[in-house]
Structure formats: C-alpha cells, structure tokens
Amino acid sequence: MNPLKTLLTLKNDIMDDIDNILQKDPAAKNRLEIVLAYPGLHARTLHRLSHTLWQKDYKVTARTLSHITRVATGIEIHPATKIGKRLFIDHGMGVVIGETAEIGDDVTLYHGVTLGGVSWEKGAKRHPTLGNNVVVGAGAKILGGFTVGDNAKIGSNAVVVKPVPNNATMVGAAARMIDKEKENHQKSNTNLNNQALFNAYGLKPDSNDPVASSISTLLIHIQKQDKQIENLANTLCHLDPNFCKEEIHPICKDDLEVLENE
Ligand SMILES: CC(C)(COP(=O)(O)OP(=O)(O)OC[C@H]1O[C@@H](n2cnc3c(N)ncnc32)[C@H](O)[C@@H]1OP(=O)(O)O)[C@@H](O)C(=O)NCCC(=O)NCCS
C-alpha cells in the first residue's frame, strides 16, 4: 500500500474511533476533549503503531512502545493483539490485553478489564477472542483462549472462564473452593456445626475471623447448656408438675436476624 493511502486510512480509522466515543460516552462533550483526555483513544492509536512494528518484526521496539503506552495511559495492550474497528476503552486504567487476544468491531471495554491467559504454552491461543459489539464491564476478567460471541455483555467484576454464546449476558465470578484439605476439615466439623441454630454473621466456627469464631463457640456452648437445663427441667417436672408451668421460649433465628444481616 502506498504511504499516502496508508496515512489516509489511519486518519479515517482514528476519526472513526473519535466519533464512536462521542456517540457512546454521554460524558464526552466534543472531539477536542476526546483527543486530549481519553486514554483509551491514546492507547488504541499507539497500538496501531506498535502492532505495525510487531508485524514488521521489530519486536523489541514494539514491546517498548506498548510499555511506554502503558506508563502513559494505564492500559497494557500487547503489540501482537489483533483489534477491529471502533474499539472504545472507557477510563482504561488497569486494562490488560494479552498477546493472542483478538477483538472484533465496536467492542467496549471499561477500566480494570483483563483479557488474559491461563496457560504458559508458547505459540498456543492463550487469550480470548471477542466478537463484534461485545461490552465488557469494569473489572471483568476473561481468561482463556475461547470465544465470546457477538453482542455478548460481560458484567462488571465477572470472571469468565468458558466460551460465551452470541447475545449472552454473563455475571458473577467463577471462583470456588478447591482446597480439599480444608473441605475435609470442614466435613469432620459437620457435627459441631449442626448443633448451631444459626451462624453469627454467616460464619462457621472454623472461620478465620477470631471474633466470629469466639461468638460461634459461645453460641454452641449456650445451646449445650440450654439442652442440659431442658433435661433437668423435664426431670423436675416429673417430681413437681408445677415446675413446668412457666415456659421460657428458646432463642430462635428470627430474634438474632439483626446479627446475620450485619
Ligand atoms: C451485566 C450487565 C450488562 C447487565 O445489565 P442488564 O441486562 O441491564 O441487567 P439488569 O441490570 O437488569 O440486572 C439483571 C440481574 O443481574 C444482576 N446483575 C447485573 N449486573 C451484575 C453484575 N455485574 N454482577 C452480578 N450481578 C449483576 C442484577 O442484580 C439483576 O439481578 P436480579 O434479577 O436478581 O435483580 C450490567 O449490569 C453490567 O454489569 N454492565 C457493565 C457496566 C460497567 O462496568 N460500567 C462501568 C462504567 S464506569
């Protein structure tokens, strides 16, 4: 392609990016503001240069430029990443886009988004591919070399570890306990836990929080004492039926709801 045509295409693409931001961000007032104060635009524009350098095999120069971009904008895009038209990175700080990620047209990413990998295998597709029109909310992590379909929405702080179909909305984190030792330890404590009518602050007696642990231990102790008193009272009732006339209502879950809702 001749240099003049390349420059003209570049100018059109950047204008397209600016108009896209003006259209999508209600906070954007005019083009000049976008050119001066939108780190997402700066990062995307510099990525065009670093990507070209990467393709021409100036790998270290390309990586250095992407590093300088990161220092200036807080947005890290690997020079090898393939990006479509009108990418809008809003706010931008903390965005990380990995080497083998691919981004379609009209994608929006908010701050704190990671398009990351979970494998160290060189040459493998380690990072996700986003289709067209995908929106990724603030703080969301998409981890792995799978595809997020067209028009998908990823909620803020979601952790996505599996392919996402077209038009899907994904929320929530995929994290779950995988520490088997702790799981077994919890199983051995099941009997102890079953004695509790409720868990203060929603925490179990083996919680790491020392205050919650103490409260739970006290509650279990009180329940054991209640049981003992009930047995004594039953025995006394047999001896003197008048003893049972005044009934003490046991503490129930509802009385302590305020603690659970803390
Ligand atoms: C995921 C998202 C796209 C869903 O939008 P939506 O389709 O309009 O969904 P709604 O707001 O109607 O919420 C539907 C349900 O999902 C829940 N939900 C919405 N977003 C969620 C999120 N990020 N995490 C967990 N649950 C979420 C809502 O509480 C609601 O639950 P309910 O049905 O039990 O009440 C949107 O909430 C989101 O997270 N967008 C990203 C915004 C962002 O990052 N902004 C940063 C600007 S700086």
The ligand as an SDF file (V2000), in Angstrom:
LIG
                    3D

 48 50  0  0  0  0  0  0  0  0999 V2000
  -24.1720   -7.2560   33.2860 C   0  0  0  0  0  0  0  0  0  0  0  0
  -24.9260   -6.0550   32.7750 C   0  0  0  0  0  0  0  0  0  0  0  0
  -24.5330   -5.7870   31.3500 C   0  0  0  0  0  0  0  0  0  0  0  0
  -26.4030   -6.4400   32.8760 C   0  0  0  0  0  0  0  0  0  0  0  0
  -27.2380   -5.3950   32.5030 O   0  0  0  0  0  0  0  0  0  0  0  0
  -28.8170   -5.6860   32.3190 P   0  0  0  0  0  0  0  0  0  0  0  0
  -29.0200   -6.6840   31.2610 O   0  0  0  0  0  0  0  0  0  0  0  0
  -29.4760   -4.3380   32.1630 O   0  0  0  0  0  0  0  0  0  0  0  0
  -29.2270   -6.4060   33.6520 O   0  0  0  0  0  0  0  0  0  0  0  0
  -30.0310   -5.8220   34.9310 P   0  0  0  0  0  0  0  0  0  0  0  0
  -29.4210   -4.5490   35.4130 O   0  0  0  0  0  0  0  0  0  0  0  0
  -31.4860   -5.8070   34.5540 O   0  0  0  0  0  0  0  0  0  0  0  0
  -29.7790   -6.9530   36.0180 O   0  0  0  0  0  0  0  0  0  0  0  0
  -30.2940   -8.2720   35.8870 C   0  0  0  0  0  0  0  0  0  0  0  0
  -29.8530   -9.0690   37.0970 C   0  0  0  0  0  0  0  0  0  0  0  0
  -28.4230   -9.2510   37.0590 O   0  0  0  0  0  0  0  0  0  0  0  0
  -27.8190   -8.7300   38.2490 C   0  0  0  0  0  0  0  0  0  0  0  0
  -26.5570   -8.0880   37.8400 N   0  0  0  0  0  0  0  0  0  0  0  0
  -26.4120   -7.0710   36.9800 C   0  0  0  0  0  0  0  0  0  0  0  0
  -25.1190   -6.7770   36.8230 N   0  0  0  0  0  0  0  0  0  0  0  0
  -24.4310   -7.6270   37.6200 C   0  0  0  0  0  0  0  0  0  0  0  0
  -23.0460   -7.8110   37.8970 C   0  0  0  0  0  0  0  0  0  0  0  0
  -22.1060   -7.0620   37.3050 N   0  0  0  0  0  0  0  0  0  0  0  0
  -22.6910   -8.7880   38.7510 N   0  0  0  0  0  0  0  0  0  0  0  0
  -23.6410   -9.5780   39.3490 C   0  0  0  0  0  0  0  0  0  0  0  0
  -24.9750   -9.4350   39.1310 N   0  0  0  0  0  0  0  0  0  0  0  0
  -25.3590   -8.4740   38.2690 C   0  0  0  0  0  0  0  0  0  0  0  0
  -28.8160   -7.7190   38.7870 C   0  0  0  0  0  0  0  0  0  0  0  0
  -28.6800   -7.5530   40.1810 O   0  0  0  0  0  0  0  0  0  0  0  0
  -30.1240   -8.3840   38.4210 C   0  0  0  0  0  0  0  0  0  0  0  0
  -30.3790   -9.4120   39.3590 O   0  0  0  0  0  0  0  0  0  0  0  0
  -31.8850   -9.7360   39.8450 P   0  0  0  0  0  0  0  0  0  0  0  0
  -32.6150  -10.1780   38.6120 O   0  0  0  0  0  0  0  0  0  0  0  0
  -31.6890  -10.8210   40.8490 O   0  0  0  0  0  0  0  0  0  0  0  0
  -32.4050   -8.4580   40.4020 O   0  0  0  0  0  0  0  0  0  0  0  0
  -24.6390   -4.7900   33.6070 C   0  0  0  0  0  0  0  0  0  0  0  0
  -25.2330   -4.8720   34.8790 O   0  0  0  0  0  0  0  0  0  0  0  0
  -23.1520   -4.5200   33.7960 C   0  0  0  0  0  0  0  0  0  0  0  0
  -22.5100   -5.0300   34.6980 O   0  0  0  0  0  0  0  0  0  0  0  0
  -22.5920   -3.6320   32.9020 N   0  0  0  0  0  0  0  0  0  0  0  0
  -21.2480   -3.1450   32.9950 C   0  0  0  0  0  0  0  0  0  0  0  0
  -21.2930   -1.7060   33.4300 C   0  0  0  0  0  0  0  0  0  0  0  0
  -19.9600   -1.1440   33.8260 C   0  0  0  0  0  0  0  0  0  0  0  0
  -18.9730   -1.8340   34.0080 O   0  0  0  0  0  0  0  0  0  0  0  0
  -19.9200    0.1530   33.9640 N   0  0  0  0  0  0  0  0  0  0  0  0
  -18.7300    0.8390   34.3140 C   0  0  0  0  0  0  0  0  0  0  0  0
  -18.9020    2.2810   33.9580 C   0  0  0  0  0  0  0  0  0  0  0  0
  -17.5700    3.2230   34.5400 S   0  0  0  0  0  0  0  0  0  0  0  0
  1  2  1  0
  2  3  1  0
  2  4  1  0
  2 36  1  0
  4  5  1  0
  5  6  1  0
  6  7  2  0
  6  8  1  0
  6  9  1  0
  9 10  1  0
 10 11  2  0
 10 12  1  0
 10 13  1  0
 13 14  1  0
 14 15  1  0
 15 16  1  0
 15 30  1  0
 16 17  1  0
 17 18  1  0
 17 28  1  0
 18 19  1  0
 18 27  1  0
 19 20  2  0
 20 21  1  0
 21 22  1  0
 21 27  2  0
 22 23  1  0
 22 24  2  0
 24 25  1  0
 25 26  2  0
 26 27  1  0
 28 29  1  0
 28 30  1  0
 30 31  1  0
 31 32  1  0
 32 33  2  0
 32 34  1  0
 32 35  1  0
 36 37  1  0
 36 38  1  0
 38 39  2  0
 38 40  1  0
 40 41  1  0
 41 42  1  0
 42 43  1  0
 43 44  2  0
 43 45  1  0
 45 46  1  0
 46 47  1  0
 47 48  1  0
M  END
$$$$
